[in-house]
Amino acid sequence: MQAVRSASLRRPRCGRPKSIHRGCEALYAETVAEDRRLKLMGYEVYRFGGCEFVDVALESWAIGKREQETVGEFFDRLLKKHRAL
């Protein structure tokens, strides 16, 4: 497992520096615990990864074309699932 983990840290898929891909295990544990808590309360939880949103300018609230398509396709599918579209 360690060999696979370190290999993935050397070659990030989204082109970000490898230091960004080193996760904080405590934060991840907190995140997945909250995910479980929400699901047990009946909520649907949908997660996105940071590498899905690399072309983002936070100062101007602008996102790139690929990121717009990702979000748009997700909400189209979500609304169709719930017959709201």
C-alpha positions as CSV (number, residue, x, y, z in Angstrom):
1,M,0.0,0.0,0.0
2,Q,2.8,2.4,0.9
3,A,4.4,2.0,-2.6
4,V,1.2,2.8,-4.3
5,R,0.6,5.8,-2.1
6,S,4.0,7.3,-2.6
7,A,3.9,6.7,-6.3
8,S,0.6,8.6,-6.6
9,L,2.2,11.5,-4.6
10,R,5.0,11.8,-7.2
11,R,2.6,12.0,-10.2
12,P,-0.4,14.2,-9.4
13,R,-3.1,13.7,-12.0
14,C,-4.2,17.3,-12.2
15,G,-0.8,18.9,-12.5
16,R,-0.7,20.5,-9.1
17,P,2.5,20.3,-7.1
18,K,2.9,17.0,-5.2
19,S,2.9,18.8,-1.8
20,I,-0.8,19.8,-2.3
21,H,-1.7,16.1,-2.8
22,R,-0.4,15.1,0.7
23,G,-3.6,14.9,2.6
24,C,-4.1,15.5,6.2
25,E,-5.3,12.2,7.7
26,A,-7.0,13.8,10.6
27,L,-8.9,16.2,8.3
28,Y,-9.9,13.4,6.0
29,A,-11.1,11.3,9.0
30,E,-13.2,14.3,10.1
31,T,-14.6,14.8,6.6
32,V,-15.7,11.2,6.1
33,A,-17.1,11.0,9.7
34,E,-19.3,14.1,8.8
35,D,-20.2,12.4,5.5
36,R,-21.5,9.3,7.4
37,R,-23.3,11.5,9.9
38,L,-25.2,13.3,7.2
39,K,-26.0,10.1,5.3
40,L,-27.4,8.6,8.5
41,M,-29.7,11.6,8.8
42,G,-31.0,10.9,5.4
43,Y,-29.1,13.5,3.3
44,E,-27.5,12.7,0.0
45,V,-23.8,13.7,0.0
46,Y,-22.0,14.4,-3.3
47,R,-18.3,15.2,-3.1
48,F,-16.0,16.8,-5.6
49,G,-12.2,16.6,-5.7
50,G,-9.9,19.6,-5.8
51,C,-8.4,18.4,-9.1
52,E,-11.8,18.8,-10.7
53,F,-11.5,22.6,-10.2
54,V,-8.0,23.7,-11.2
55,D,-9.0,26.6,-13.4
56,V,-10.6,28.8,-10.8
57,A,-10.0,32.4,-9.9
58,L,-11.4,32.8,-6.4
59,E,-11.0,36.6,-6.4
60,S,-13.3,37.1,-9.3
61,W,-15.5,34.0,-8.8
62,A,-14.6,32.8,-12.3
63,I,-14.2,29.1,-13.2
64,G,-13.0,27.6,-16.4
65,K,-15.0,25.9,-19.2
66,R,-14.2,22.4,-18.1
67,E,-15.2,23.2,-14.5
68,Q,-18.4,24.8,-15.6
69,E,-19.2,21.6,-17.6
70,T,-18.5,19.4,-14.6
71,V,-20.8,21.4,-12.4
72,G,-23.5,21.8,-15.0
73,E,-23.5,18.1,-15.9
74,F,-23.7,17.1,-12.2
75,F,-26.7,19.4,-11.6
76,D,-28.5,18.3,-14.8
77,R,-28.1,14.7,-13.7
78,L,-29.1,15.4,-10.1
79,L,-32.2,17.3,-11.1
80,K,-33.2,14.6,-13.6
81,K,-32.7,12.0,-10.8
82,H,-35.2,13.8,-8.7
83,R,-37.5,14.6,-11.6
84,A,-37.1,18.3,-11.1
85,L,-35.8,18.9,-14.7
